Amino acid sequence: KNEVEQSPQNLTAQEGEFITINCSYSVGISALHWLQQHPGGGIVSLFMLSSGKKKHGRLIATINIQEKHSSLHITASHPRDSAVYICAVRSGETSGSRLTFGEGTQLTVNP
Amino acid sequence: NAGVTQTPKFRILKIGQSMTLQCTQDMNHNYMYWYRQDPGMGLKLIYYSVGAGITDKGEVPNGYNVSRSTTEDFPLRLELAAPSQTSVYFCASSPGTRGYTFGSGTRLTVV
């Protein structure tokens, strides 16, 4: 079993729909990251969370430390949101701040 | 600022050849990382560095070597390339407790 599990693996939505991507992890963490990888491969950091909730534009990320679970929400989805969304956890300050990654969720938003 | 710069973007190697993937960052980050991304898999850590002169193995170090002579540069060396090293390679940097900046990736094919 992977230390970081994402669901769903693939998600297709219509433009305007509300989207949720889930991430569960099995280790103690110091922070959780949500990343976006566009076709063409570049990876961009969206959020870093250690508690609560963060919002940036139409993106919202939440984390429940007790339940070891995080969600990424996209409101009013748009075709330009089509990308792979990756959850990654940092498991300790003394571990070189390394990340452990989920396998990613491929999101396709159709017009 | 350029962020994290990786070169080359694409490369085809023959089995047994060697090459160096270059990674440079201009943000004065202490932490640098090399990851590989295989289709359908999460990114896996190859090597990381917590500062100039200090490197350590990640999850999948076999067949690779690194050096960190300066804060800016963290080259990854492949000796005796094998087909199993066909992958997309990402370099990343971090100040340690905040977000990560990724390079644009190097797509390597070993034939």
Backbone of each chain as ProteinMPNN parsed JSONL, in Angstrom:
{"seq_chain_A": "KNEVEQSPQNLTAQEGEFITINCSYSVGISALHWLQQHPGGGIVSLFMLSSGKKKHGRLIATINIQEKHSSLHITASHPRDSAVYICAVRSGETSGSRLTFGEGTQLTVNP", "coords_chain_A": {"N_chain_A": [[0.859, -1.198, 0.0], [0.576, 2.179, -0.924], [2.093, 5.048, 0.63], [0.821, 7.428, 0.183], [-2.278, 7.988, -1.073], [-4.356, 8.678, -3.784], [-7.576, 9.721, -4.949], [-10.184, 10.321, -7.328], [-8.417, 8.241, -9.779], [-8.715, 9.051, -12.382], [-10.646, 11.672, -13.767], [-13.395, 13.065, -15.294], [-15.027, 15.981, -16.249], [-17.691, 18.345, -16.836], [-17.511, 21.641, -18.099], [-17.79, 24.131, -15.648], [-18.603, 22.55, -13.552], [-18.338, 21.492, -10.098], [-15.47, 20.28, -8.581], [-13.871, 17.625, -6.862], [-10.95, 16.325, -5.499], [-9.342, 13.735, -3.833], [-7.085, 12.924, -1.136], [-5.359, 10.617, 0.75], [-3.264, 9.705, 3.454], [-0.741, 7.769, 5.132], [1.231, 8.192, 6.946], [2.843, 10.098, 9.575], [2.868, 13.602, 9.174], [4.507, 16.704, 8.344], [3.721, 18.602, 6.59], [1.474, 19.056, 3.812], [1.294, 18.952, 0.319], [-0.221, 20.266, -2.592], [0.052, 19.817, -6.023], [0.28, 20.823, -9.458], [0.335, 19.451, -12.658], [0.815, 20.157, -15.903], [-0.099, 19.177, -19.297], [2.76, 18.523, -21.242], [4.304, 18.757, -19.111], [5.417, 20.425, -17.003], [5.702, 21.157, -13.492], [3.81, 22.668, -10.993], [3.606, 24.267, -7.887], [0.727, 24.342, -5.923], [-0.563, 24.544, -3.356], [0.504, 24.586, 0.059], [-0.095, 22.886, 2.992], [-0.6, 22.677, 6.488], [-2.569, 22.589, 8.288], [-6.158, 23.03, 8.527], [-7.53, 25.116, 6.05], [-7.041, 26.39, 2.748], [-7.32, 28.938, 0.254], [-7.247, 29.828, -3.15], [-8.097, 31.797, -5.602], [-10.17, 29.976, -7.682], [-9.588, 27.624, -6.501], [-9.562, 25.431, -3.731], [-8.126, 24.099, -0.85], [-8.18, 21.624, 1.63], [-7.414, 20.176, 4.817], [-7.456, 17.428, 7.061], [-5.99, 16.638, 9.819], [-6.264, 14.717, 11.847], [-7.751, 12.706, 10.616], [-6.058, 12.101, 8.586], [-6.269, 13.09, 5.921], [-6.826, 14.892, 2.908], [-8.369, 17.294, 0.77], [-8.775, 18.586, -2.523], [-10.46, 21.129, -4.026], [-12.133, 22.342, -6.895], [-13.813, 25.059, -7.997], [-16.411, 26.034, -10.289], [-15.345, 24.806, -12.715], [-13.023, 24.799, -15.491], [-11.988, 24.298, -18.899], [-9.218, 24.888, -19.01], [-8.336, 24.014, -16.591], [-7.691, 21.414, -16.885], [-5.47, 18.916, -16.176], [-2.864, 17.08, -14.463], [-3.266, 16.433, -11.093], [-1.455, 16.443, -8.179], [-0.852, 15.026, -5.063], [1.27, 15.467, -2.308], [3.314, 14.572, 0.468], [5.174, 15.859, 3.193], [7.247, 14.374, 5.408], [8.733, 14.968, 7.663], [10.762, 17.242, 9.545], [13.363, 16.559, 9.8], [14.033, 14.98, 7.729], [15.312, 15.824, 5.458], [13.451, 17.355, 4.303], [12.005, 15.963, 2.399], [9.667, 14.947, -0.148], [6.886, 12.712, -0.392], [5.069, 11.246, -2.906], [1.718, 11.065, -4.234], [0.074, 9.143, -6.847], [-1.192, 10.762, -8.576], [-3.966, 12.547, -10.045], [-5.706, 12.493, -12.956], [-7.271, 15.059, -14.467], [-9.833, 15.978, -16.623], [-11.49, 18.544, -18.171], [-14.265, 19.182, -19.945], [-15.5, 21.335, -22.553]], "CA_chain_A": [[0.0, 0.0, 0.0], [1.326, 3.405, -0.974], [1.928, 5.941, 1.772], [-0.072, 8.5, -0.245], [-3.269, 7.453, -2.015], [-5.258, 9.692, -4.332], [-8.765, 9.251, -5.67], [-10.044, 9.199, -8.246], [-7.231, 8.288, -10.63], [-9.113, 9.822, -13.547], [-11.88, 12.404, -13.526], [-13.849, 13.881, -16.418], [-16.098, 16.874, -15.82], [-18.145, 19.362, -17.769], [-17.184, 23.003, -17.692], [-18.682, 24.712, -14.659], [-18.854, 21.635, -12.446], [-17.522, 21.517, -8.878], [-14.619, 19.091, -8.621], [-13.152, 17.269, -5.639], [-9.916, 15.288, -5.575], [-9.042, 13.333, -2.462], [-5.744, 12.412, -0.831], [-5.208, 10.024, 2.074], [-1.875, 9.346, 3.711], [-0.669, 6.824, 6.248], [2.361, 8.528, 7.802], [2.794, 11.418, 10.187], [3.419, 14.574, 8.241], [4.667, 18.084, 8.781], [2.999, 19.443, 5.635], [0.941, 18.388, 2.625], [1.35, 19.835, -0.84], [-0.942, 19.978, -3.832], [0.818, 20.251, -7.187], [-0.416, 20.71, -10.732], [1.233, 19.135, -13.761], [0.106, 20.342, -17.167], [0.454, 18.506, -20.472], [4.004, 19.241, -21.479], [5.086, 18.21, -18.009], [5.902, 21.265, -15.912], [5.008, 20.972, -12.206], [3.644, 23.928, -10.273], [3.094, 24.108, -6.541], [-0.527, 25.066, -5.721], [-0.789, 24.807, -1.944], [1.141, 23.849, 1.135], [-1.012, 22.912, 4.131], [-0.321, 21.87, 7.675], [-3.837, 22.502, 9.013], [-7.231, 23.894, 8.075], [-8.021, 25.333, 4.702], [-6.481, 27.521, 2.016], [-8.073, 29.246, -0.969], [-6.574, 30.686, -4.114], [-8.974, 31.874, -6.766], [-11.225, 28.95, -7.682], [-9.048, 26.418, -5.865], [-9.637, 25.37, -2.274], [-7.517, 22.891, -0.305], [-8.462, 21.399, 3.04], [-6.72, 19.036, 5.401], [-7.881, 16.965, 8.37], [-4.807, 15.942, 10.317], [-6.681, 13.538, 12.629], [-8.194, 11.663, 9.695], [-4.996, 11.914, 7.586], [-6.986, 13.241, 4.66], [-6.889, 16.227, 2.336], [-9.137, 17.417, -0.467], [-8.591, 19.75, -3.384], [-11.698, 21.452, -4.704], [-12.104, 23.36, -7.94], [-15.154, 25.574, -8.259], [-16.623, 26.561, -11.641], [-14.214, 24.266, -13.482], [-12.812, 25.326, -16.836], [-11.068, 23.412, -19.634], [-7.799, 25.139, -18.701], [-7.98, 23.298, -15.357], [-7.298, 20.058, -17.243], [-4.084, 18.693, -15.769], [-2.715, 16.071, -13.416], [-3.143, 17.031, -9.764], [-0.629, 15.531, -7.392], [-0.753, 15.244, -3.618], [2.573, 15.036, -1.791], [3.447, 14.855, 1.891], [6.503, 15.979, 3.778], [7.019, 13.583, 6.612], [9.474, 15.37, 8.847], [11.727, 18.327, 9.374], [14.724, 16.036, 9.801], [14.223, 14.02, 6.636], [15.721, 16.563, 4.27], [12.239, 17.958, 3.737], [11.649, 15.238, 1.186], [8.256, 14.712, -0.41], [6.39, 11.442, -0.894], [4.028, 11.664, -3.846], [0.689, 10.201, -4.767], [0.237, 8.841, -8.265], [-1.793, 11.817, -9.374], [-5.331, 12.442, -10.582], [-5.815, 13.129, -14.274], [-8.542, 15.771, -14.609], [-10.18, 16.527, -17.938], [-12.702, 19.357, -18.14], [-14.759, 19.382, -21.312], [-16.286, 22.571, -22.719]], "C_chain_A": [[0.888, 1.238, 0.0], [1.069, 4.245, 0.262], [0.955, 7.073, 1.451], [-0.992, 7.949, -1.336], [-4.176, 8.577, -2.471], [-6.454, 9.023, -4.989], [-9.556, 10.445, -6.16], [-8.734, 9.288, -9.024], [-7.486, 9.144, -11.859], [-10.465, 10.46, -13.284], [-12.184, 13.25, -14.758], [-15.051, 14.691, -15.978], [-16.503, 17.783, -16.968], [-17.796, 20.744, -17.208], [-18.244, 23.538, -16.733], [-18.935, 23.828, -13.451], [-17.891, 21.881, -11.28], [-16.773, 20.186, -8.799], [-13.947, 18.886, -7.275], [-12.176, 16.138, -5.929], [-9.458, 15.014, -4.148], [-7.642, 12.743, -2.328], [-5.755, 11.882, 0.596], [-3.763, 9.584, 2.245], [-1.798, 8.549, 5.005], [0.467, 7.133, 7.214], [2.101, 9.859, 8.492], [3.466, 12.421, 9.281], [3.629, 15.913, 8.924], [3.975, 19.049, 7.82], [2.515, 18.588, 4.476], [0.909, 19.409, 1.5], [0.401, 19.341, -1.921], [-0.179, 20.635, -4.978], [-0.031, 20.051, -8.432], [0.617, 20.451, -11.828], [0.44, 19.192, -15.058], [0.682, 19.434, -18.236], [1.697, 19.255, -20.916], [4.907, 19.123, -20.277], [5.472, 19.097, -16.868], [5.061, 21.09, -14.657], [5.002, 22.297, -11.466], [3.066, 23.63, -8.896], [1.848, 24.965, -6.368], [-0.691, 25.496, -4.264], [0.191, 24.022, -1.098], [0.269, 24.021, 2.373], [-0.416, 22.158, 5.288], [-1.563, 21.757, 8.553], [-4.871, 23.33, 8.273], [-7.476, 23.918, 6.588], [-7.291, 26.506, 4.077], [-7.249, 27.7, 0.718], [-7.233, 30.144, -1.854], [-7.402, 30.701, -5.382], [-10.083, 30.849, -6.667], [-10.778, 27.645, -7.016], [-9.13, 26.538, -4.347], [-9.01, 24.057, -1.844], [-7.812, 22.82, 1.177], [-7.665, 20.207, 3.526], [-7.304, 18.739, 6.767], [-6.759, 16.09, 8.91], [-5.192, 14.658, 11.057], [-7.066, 12.382, 11.717], [-7.161, 11.371, 8.611], [-5.598, 11.991, 6.171], [-6.979, 14.703, 4.224], [-7.736, 16.182, 1.076], [-8.741, 18.682, -1.202], [-9.893, 19.949, -4.142], [-11.442, 22.502, -5.777], [-13.542, 23.794, -8.196], [-15.216, 26.13, -9.681], [-15.507, 26.125, -12.576], [-14.231, 24.754, -14.934], [-11.868, 24.385, -17.57], [-9.587, 23.667, -19.335], [-7.359, 24.517, -17.38], [-7.536, 21.87, -15.645], [-5.807, 19.875, -17.02], [-4.059, 17.47, -14.87], [-2.486, 16.806, -12.097], [-2.507, 16.004, -8.839], [-0.622, 15.976, -5.934], [0.605, 14.722, -3.163], [2.675, 15.425, -0.33], [4.912, 14.968, 2.265], [6.413, 15.386, 5.166], [7.897, 13.975, 7.784], [10.478, 16.439, 8.559], [13.149, 17.796, 9.264], [14.995, 15.092, 8.645], [14.627, 14.721, 5.357], [14.562, 17.23, 3.578], [11.811, 17.271, 2.46], [10.147, 15.051, 1.09], [8.028, 13.266, -0.819], [5.131, 11.746, -1.678], [2.96, 10.602, -4.032], [0.883, 10.027, -6.263], [-0.43, 9.862, -9.174], [-3.212, 11.497, -9.809], [-5.372, 13.211, -11.893], [-7.2, 13.738, -14.395], [-8.687, 16.28, -16.031], [-11.49, 17.279, -17.799], [-13.096, 19.671, -19.57], [-15.603, 20.637, -21.419], [-17.764, 22.255, -22.92]], "O_chain_A": [[1.821, 1.352, 0.796], [-0.001, 4.183, 0.867], [0.328, 7.621, 2.358], [-0.531, 7.503, -2.386], [-4.701, 9.337, -1.657], [-6.359, 7.912, -5.512], [-9.602, 11.476, -5.489], [-8.023, 10.289, -8.94], [-6.605, 9.867, -12.323], [-11.33, 9.857, -12.649], [-11.355, 14.041, -15.208], [-15.992, 14.148, -15.398], [-15.763, 17.966, -17.935], [-17.793, 20.961, -15.996], [-19.444, 23.411, -16.981], [-19.43, 24.305, -12.43], [-16.79, 22.403, -11.457], [-17.364, 19.114, -8.932], [-13.512, 19.839, -6.629], [-12.536, 15.126, -6.529], [-9.219, 15.933, -3.365], [-7.096, 12.153, -3.261], [-6.113, 12.595, 1.533], [-3.12, 9.144, 1.292], [-2.676, 8.644, 5.862], [0.652, 6.417, 8.198], [1.257, 10.645, 8.062], [4.506, 12.137, 8.687], [3.011, 16.215, 9.946], [3.675, 20.184, 8.19], [3.076, 17.529, 4.193], [0.547, 20.569, 1.697], [0.248, 18.138, -2.128], [0.182, 21.811, -4.929], [-0.939, 19.221, -8.457], [1.635, 21.137, -11.916], [-0.473, 18.399, -15.288], [1.815, 18.968, -18.114], [1.697, 20.485, -20.964], [6.113, 19.349, -20.369], [5.838, 18.578, -15.814], [3.848, 20.898, -14.741], [6.029, 22.959, -11.326], [2.141, 22.829, -8.764], [1.882, 26.169, -6.626], [-0.928, 26.67, -3.978], [0.649, 22.944, -1.479], [-0.067, 25.14, 2.76], [0.206, 21.113, 5.099], [-1.61, 20.926, 9.46], [-4.528, 24.217, 7.491], [-7.613, 22.877, 5.946], [-6.96, 27.483, 4.749], [-7.766, 26.737, 0.151], [-6.595, 31.087, -1.388], [-7.408, 29.735, -6.145], [-10.846, 30.837, -5.702], [-11.533, 26.674, -6.984], [-8.819, 27.575, -3.761], [-9.324, 23.008, -2.407], [-7.711, 23.815, 1.894], [-7.287, 19.336, 2.743], [-7.613, 19.647, 7.539], [-6.603, 14.94, 8.5], [-4.527, 13.632, 10.913], [-6.753, 11.226, 11.999], [-7.373, 10.476, 7.793], [-5.446, 11.08, 5.356], [-7.106, 15.618, 5.038], [-7.809, 15.156, 0.4], [-8.419, 19.705, -0.597], [-10.37, 19.04, -4.821], [-10.647, 23.424, -5.594], [-14.385, 22.979, -8.569], [-14.224, 26.627, -10.213], [-14.809, 26.955, -13.159], [-15.274, 25.069, -15.508], [-11.032, 23.738, -16.94], [-8.783, 22.737, -19.404], [-6.168, 24.487, -17.071], [-7.053, 21.182, -14.746], [-4.986, 20.585, -17.6], [-5.101, 16.896, -14.553], [-1.628, 17.683, -11.998], [-2.956, 14.862, -8.735], [-0.413, 17.149, -5.624], [1.036, 13.652, -3.59], [2.185, 16.479, 0.073], [5.77, 14.269, 1.727], [5.617, 15.825, 5.997], [7.801, 13.343, 8.836], [10.992, 16.535, 7.445], [14.033, 18.459, 8.722], [16.058, 14.474, 8.579], [14.306, 14.244, 4.268], [14.66, 17.626, 2.416], [11.311, 17.917, 1.539], [9.444, 15.002, 2.1], [8.858, 12.663, -1.5], [4.23, 12.421, -1.182], [3.241, 9.404, -3.995], [1.736, 10.671, -6.873], [-0.254, 9.832, -10.392], [-3.602, 10.335, -9.924], [-5.109, 14.413, -11.938], [-8.197, 13.016, -14.423], [-7.79, 16.926, -16.573], [-12.49, 16.714, -17.357], [-12.365, 20.334, -20.307], [-16.339, 20.975, -20.492], [-18.575, 23.168, -23.076]]}, "seq_chain_B": "NAGVTQTPKFRILKIGQSMTLQCTQDMNHNYMYWYRQDPGMGLKLIYYSVGAGITDKGEVPNGYNVSRSTTEDFPLRLELAAPSQTSVYFCASSPGTRGYTFGSGTRLTVV", "coords_chain_B": {"N_chain_B": [[13.65, 36.337, -11.756], [15.043, 33.152, -12.67], [14.368, 30.749, -11.479], [14.247, 27.284, -11.237], [16.375, 25.713, -13.368], [16.623, 23.307, -15.827], [18.632, 21.259, -17.856], [19.454, 18.87, -20.452], [16.276, 19.328, -22.242], [15.295, 17.171, -23.61], [16.573, 13.909, -24.358], [18.207, 11.285, -26.022], [19.708, 8.292, -25.29], [22.149, 5.758, -25.861], [22.303, 2.361, -24.754], [24.543, 1.854, -22.123], [25.89, 4.245, -22.475], [26.904, 7.389, -20.98], [25.744, 10.264, -19.157], [25.173, 13.655, -18.059], [22.69, 15.274, -16.272], [21.773, 18.56, -15.989], [21.161, 20.917, -13.368], [20.165, 23.958, -12.116], [19.643, 26.498, -9.711], [18.464, 29.738, -8.788], [17.638, 30.852, -6.434], [18.782, 30.705, -4.016], [18.25, 28.473, -2.469], [18.613, 26.009, 0.044], [17.943, 23.289, -0.064], [17.901, 20.71, -2.425], [16.669, 18.519, -4.995], [16.43, 15.444, -6.835], [14.113, 13.87, -8.858], [12.445, 11.091, -10.37], [9.992, 10.364, -12.809], [7.827, 7.941, -13.716], [5.582, 6.501, -16.11], [2.243, 6.552, -14.938], [3.032, 6.36, -12.333], [3.877, 7.692, -9.102], [6.115, 10.456, -8.441], [9.464, 9.593, -7.789], [12.061, 9.767, -5.397], [15.421, 10.319, -6.167], [18.036, 11.316, -5.44], [19.041, 13.656, -2.9], [19.892, 16.89, -1.547], [20.983, 18.763, 1.212], [22.427, 20.995, 1.356], [25.346, 22.782, 0.156], [27.944, 20.566, -0.599], [26.808, 18.425, 0.723], [25.137, 15.461, 0.27], [22.601, 12.944, -0.213], [21.177, 9.637, -0.446], [18.085, 8.832, -2.048], [14.998, 7.161, -2.625], [15.452, 5.614, -4.931], [18.309, 5.272, -5.837], [20.135, 3.764, -7.326], [22.406, 3.444, -9.997], [22.82, 6.075, -10.454], [24.522, 9.186, -9.77], [25.378, 12.047, -7.778], [26.44, 15.451, -7.215], [27.232, 18.286, -5.173], [28.611, 20.987, -5.358], [28.265, 23.694, -5.213], [25.83, 26.051, -3.92], [24.027, 26.616, -5.925], [24.055, 24.663, -7.981], [23.202, 21.331, -8.952], [23.981, 18.69, -10.27], [22.996, 15.653, -11.951], [24.272, 12.516, -12.493], [24.321, 9.962, -14.862], [25.582, 6.832, -15.146], [26.599, 4.337, -17.401], [24.091, 3.865, -18.939], [20.845, 2.389, -18.787], [17.939, 0.666, -20.132], [15.954, 0.748, -18.157], [16.223, 3.201, -17.041], [14.926, 4.974, -18.585], [12.822, 7.652, -18.473], [11.094, 10.496, -17.045], [12.793, 13.18, -15.731], [12.943, 15.225, -12.908], [14.17, 18.112, -11.418], [14.209, 19.784, -8.301], [13.863, 22.469, -5.936], [14.034, 23.836, -2.6], [13.452, 26.072, 0.135], [13.322, 24.811, 2.528], [11.282, 24.737, 4.588], [9.123, 25.595, 3.297], [7.365, 26.013, 0.209], [7.969, 24.172, -2.856], [10.015, 24.446, -5.743], [9.918, 23.463, -9.036], [11.894, 22.231, -11.743], [11.556, 22.21, -15.352], [11.732, 19.685, -16.341], [13.35, 16.737, -17.725], [13.2, 14.708, -20.446], [14.152, 11.522, -20.853], [15.295, 8.971, -22.923], [16.39, 5.693, -23.159], [17.942, 3.62, -25.38]], "CA_chain_B": [[14.421, 35.132, -11.417], [14.787, 32.033, -13.559], [13.84, 29.618, -10.729], [15.037, 26.072, -11.403], [16.639, 25.478, -14.789], [17.129, 21.974, -16.141], [19.022, 20.98, -19.238], [18.622, 19.251, -21.595], [14.857, 19.003, -22.113], [15.114, 15.843, -24.197], [17.83, 13.256, -24.717], [18.176, 9.847, -26.316], [20.996, 7.671, -25.006], [22.278, 4.334, -26.135], [22.654, 1.55, -23.592], [25.952, 1.91, -21.774], [26.423, 5.606, -22.509], [26.778, 8.174, -19.764], [25.398, 11.664, -19.369], [24.882, 14.459, -16.878], [21.555, 16.181, -16.313], [22.143, 19.762, -15.244], [20.109, 21.608, -12.618], [20.658, 25.185, -11.489], [18.606, 27.365, -9.151], [18.986, 31.066, -8.45], [16.833, 31.329, -5.311], [19.577, 30.49, -2.811], [17.643, 27.418, -1.665], [19.558, 25.012, 0.537], [17.526, 21.924, -0.388], [17.68, 20.376, -3.827], [16.195, 17.143, -5.142], [16.21, 14.858, -8.136], [13.041, 12.889, -8.895], [12.082, 10.525, -11.659], [8.56, 10.116, -12.953], [7.515, 6.912, -14.679], [4.155, 6.557, -16.444], [1.31, 5.958, -13.99], [3.64, 6.242, -11.006], [4.251, 8.945, -8.454], [7.526, 10.809, -8.517], [10.32, 8.888, -6.846], [13.262, 10.532, -5.081], [16.666, 9.647, -6.526], [19.018, 11.868, -4.511], [18.751, 14.985, -2.439], [20.992, 17.613, -0.909], [20.514, 19.768, 2.175], [23.319, 22.15, 1.272], [26.569, 22.54, -0.604], [28.832, 19.57, -0.034], [26.063, 17.371, 1.435], [24.143, 14.764, -0.544], [22.159, 11.68, 0.368], [20.366, 8.819, -1.34], [16.65, 8.764, -1.884], [14.381, 5.834, -2.74], [15.888, 4.861, -6.111], [19.585, 5.884, -6.232], [21.046, 2.887, -8.078], [22.675, 3.843, -11.374], [22.944, 7.531, -10.498], [25.375, 9.867, -8.81], [25.185, 13.489, -7.729], [27.397, 16.26, -6.476], [26.705, 19.63, -4.848], [29.786, 21.794, -5.027], [27.79, 25.044, -4.929], [24.406, 26.112, -3.57], [23.192, 26.773, -7.121], [24.088, 23.574, -8.954], [23.003, 19.973, -8.424], [23.926, 17.819, -11.445], [22.723, 14.223, -11.792], [25.092, 11.763, -13.437], [23.94, 8.588, -15.181], [26.684, 6.023, -15.657], [26.176, 3.067, -18.007], [22.637, 3.979, -19.051], [20.069, 1.175, -19.016], [16.555, 0.984, -20.521], [15.139, 1.028, -16.965], [16.384, 4.607, -16.683], [14.017, 5.77, -19.411], [11.914, 8.293, -17.538], [11.169, 11.958, -17.024], [13.538, 13.569, -14.54], [12.662, 16.571, -12.412], [14.949, 18.702, -10.353], [13.412, 20.714, -7.509], [14.567, 23.1, -4.822], [13.166, 24.308, -1.524], [14.176, 26.71, 1.237], [13.345, 23.885, 3.651], [10.001, 24.572, 5.28], [8.064, 26.202, 2.483], [7.036, 25.312, -1.02], [9.002, 23.628, -3.721], [10.032, 24.924, -7.119], [10.356, 22.383, -9.906], [12.335, 22.499, -13.09], [10.594, 21.831, -16.397], [11.86, 18.266, -16.627], [14.175, 16.194, -18.813], [12.662, 13.429, -20.926], [15.283, 10.691, -21.257], [15.014, 7.647, -23.482], [17.588, 4.858, -23.33], [17.617, 2.596, -26.386]], "C_chain_B": [[14.053, 33.977, -12.321], [14.173, 30.864, -12.805], [14.783, 28.439, -10.817], [15.163, 25.784, -12.899], [17.259, 24.117, -14.984], [17.519, 21.912, -17.61], [19.622, 19.588, -19.326], [17.15, 18.959, -21.329], [14.563, 17.601, -22.628], [16.494, 15.249, -24.484], [17.554, 11.791, -24.996], [19.585, 9.312, -26.107], [20.988, 6.238, -25.485], [22.675, 3.625, -24.85], [24.16, 1.61, -23.363], [26.576, 3.283, -21.829], [26.215, 6.286, -21.167], [26.356, 9.596, -20.123], [25.153, 12.346, -18.024], [23.681, 15.343, -17.161], [21.899, 17.374, -15.414], [20.928, 20.371, -14.55], [20.736, 22.794, -11.899], [19.489, 25.981, -10.934], [19.242, 28.666, -8.666], [18.237, 31.679, -7.269], [17.555, 31.161, -3.975], [18.933, 29.453, -1.875], [18.698, 26.421, -1.215], [19.228, 23.609, 0.026], [17.314, 21.769, -1.89], [17.442, 18.885, -3.962], [16.219, 16.734, -6.618], [15.147, 13.775, -7.996], [12.963, 12.304, -10.3], [10.594, 10.199, -11.655], [8.341, 9.11, -14.068], [6.018, 6.911, -14.926], [3.282, 5.859, -15.407], [1.843, 5.823, -12.577], [3.866, 7.63, -10.416], [5.733, 9.216, -8.622], [8.299, 10.08, -7.422], [11.622, 9.675, -6.652], [14.51, 9.717, -5.401], [17.763, 10.033, -5.531], [18.52, 13.22, -4.043], [19.972, 15.582, -1.743], [20.423, 18.664, 0.025], [21.422, 20.992, 2.199], [24.566, 21.781, 0.495], [27.462, 21.559, 0.139], [28.149, 18.398, 0.649], [25.029, 16.763, 0.493], [23.758, 13.463, 0.145], [21.243, 10.967, -0.602], [18.899, 8.95, -0.995], [16.172, 7.335, -2.011], [15.014, 4.983, -3.824], [17.23, 5.367, -6.624], [20.449, 5.058, -7.176], [21.167, 3.329, -9.534], [22.878, 5.331, -11.548], [23.983, 8.008, -9.489], [25.111, 11.367, -8.873], [26.38, 14.135, -7.05], [26.753, 17.608, -6.198], [27.876, 20.486, -4.384], [29.409, 23.244, -4.719], [26.326, 24.986, -4.52], [23.537, 26.046, -4.815], [23.025, 25.496, -7.936], [23.971, 22.201, -8.306], [22.879, 19.026, -9.619], [23.701, 16.355, -11.067], [23.465, 13.469, -12.883], [24.523, 10.36, -13.603], [25.157, 7.887, -15.768], [26.098, 4.741, -16.245], [24.65, 2.997, -18.111], [21.997, 2.633, -19.401], [18.646, 1.559, -19.408], [15.66, 1.325, -19.333], [15.256, 2.485, -16.508], [15.627, 5.541, -17.634], [12.931, 6.337, -18.517], [11.923, 9.798, -17.797], [11.78, 12.353, -15.686], [13.227, 15.012, -14.184], [13.648, 16.921, -11.308], [14.048, 19.68, -9.602], [14.279, 21.324, -6.426], [13.563, 23.639, -3.82], [14.018, 25.045, -0.496], [14.141, 25.879, 2.514], [12.0, 23.68, 4.304], [8.855, 25.205, 4.507], [7.873, 25.396, 1.217], [8.258, 24.907, -1.811], [8.877, 24.267, -5.094], [10.642, 23.825, -7.976], [10.916, 22.938, -11.205], [11.328, 21.942, -14.087], [10.74, 20.388, -16.838], [12.786, 17.949, -17.785], [13.59, 14.849, -19.183], [13.807, 12.626, -21.522], [14.796, 9.344, -21.767], [16.326, 6.913, -23.671], [17.223, 3.7, -24.256], [18.799, 1.661, -26.598]], "O_chain_B": [[12.892, 33.826, -12.702], [13.505, 30.039, -13.429], [15.97, 28.558, -10.515], [14.161, 25.632, -13.597], [18.288, 23.799, -14.389], [16.829, 22.44, -18.482], [20.25, 19.144, -18.364], [16.815, 18.395, -20.288], [13.668, 16.926, -22.121], [17.445, 15.962, -24.803], [16.772, 11.144, -24.3], [20.543, 9.826, -26.686], [19.945, 5.584, -25.51], [23.303, 4.213, -23.97], [24.949, 1.438, -24.292], [27.667, 3.489, -21.297], [25.447, 5.816, -20.328], [26.579, 10.066, -21.239], [24.955, 11.693, -16.999], [23.648, 16.068, -18.155], [22.262, 17.215, -14.248], [19.815, 20.343, -15.076], [21.715, 22.647, -11.167], [18.462, 26.127, -11.596], [20.383, 28.695, -8.205], [18.209, 32.901, -7.124], [16.988, 31.449, -2.921], [19.055, 29.544, -0.654], [19.571, 26.033, -1.992], [20.131, 22.831, -0.282], [16.645, 22.578, -2.533], [17.935, 18.085, -3.167], [16.053, 17.56, -7.516], [15.246, 12.888, -7.148], [13.361, 12.934, -11.28], [10.023, 9.813, -10.635], [8.635, 9.389, -15.231], [5.252, 7.284, -14.037], [3.544, 4.715, -15.038], [1.185, 5.24, -11.715], [4.025, 8.611, -11.142], [6.512, 8.307, -8.912], [7.844, 9.968, -6.283], [12.205, 10.18, -7.611], [14.645, 8.573, -4.967], [18.341, 9.173, -4.866], [17.688, 13.852, -4.694], [20.932, 14.89, -1.404], [19.484, 19.377, -0.333], [21.202, 21.919, 2.979], [24.811, 20.608, 0.211], [27.705, 21.696, 1.338], [28.819, 17.474, 1.109], [24.154, 17.462, -0.018], [24.499, 12.947, 0.982], [20.615, 11.584, -1.462], [18.515, 9.148, 0.157], [16.843, 6.404, -1.567], [15.112, 3.765, -3.675], [17.296, 5.854, -7.753], [21.393, 5.583, -7.766], [20.167, 3.558, -10.213], [23.087, 5.804, -12.666], [24.281, 7.335, -8.502], [24.673, 11.888, -9.899], [27.204, 13.478, -6.413], [25.835, 18.023, -6.905], [28.098, 20.68, -3.188], [30.156, 23.945, -4.036], [25.655, 23.98, -4.749], [22.439, 25.49, -4.78], [21.965, 25.27, -8.519], [24.558, 21.94, -7.256], [21.771, 18.602, -9.948], [24.147, 15.886, -10.021], [23.298, 13.758, -14.068], [24.273, 9.657, -12.624], [25.695, 8.323, -16.786], [25.206, 4.133, -15.653], [24.007, 2.177, -17.455], [22.529, 1.854, -20.193], [18.183, 2.647, -19.065], [14.715, 2.1, -19.473], [14.469, 2.941, -15.678], [15.69, 6.761, -17.49], [12.198, 5.587, -17.872], [12.657, 10.298, -18.649], [11.327, 11.905, -14.633], [13.243, 15.9, -15.036], [13.913, 16.133, -10.401], [13.208, 20.336, -10.216], [15.306, 20.762, -6.046], [12.398, 23.87, -4.144], [15.175, 24.687, -0.278], [14.84, 26.192, 3.477], [11.611, 22.539, 4.554], [7.743, 25.329, 5.021], [8.195, 24.209, 1.178], [9.396, 25.245, -1.487], [7.779, 24.588, -5.548], [11.729, 23.322, -7.69], [10.473, 23.974, -11.7], [10.364, 21.279, -13.704], [9.937, 19.912, -17.64], [12.986, 18.756, -18.692], [13.492, 13.953, -18.345], [14.365, 12.991, -22.557], [13.992, 8.67, -21.123], [17.263, 7.442, -24.269], [16.326, 2.908, -23.966], [18.717, 0.736, -27.406]]}, "name": "protein", "num_of_chains": 2, "seq": "KNEVEQSPQNLTAQEGEFITINCSYSVGISALHWLQQHPGGGIVSLFMLSSGKKKHGRLIATINIQEKHSSLHITASHPRDSAVYICAVRSGETSGSRLTFGEGTQLTVNPNAGVTQTPKFRILKIGQSMTLQCTQDMNHNYMYWYRQDPGMGLKLIYYSVGAGITDKGEVPNGYNVSRSTTEDFPLRLELAAPSQTSVYFCASSPGTRGYTFGSGTRLTVV"}
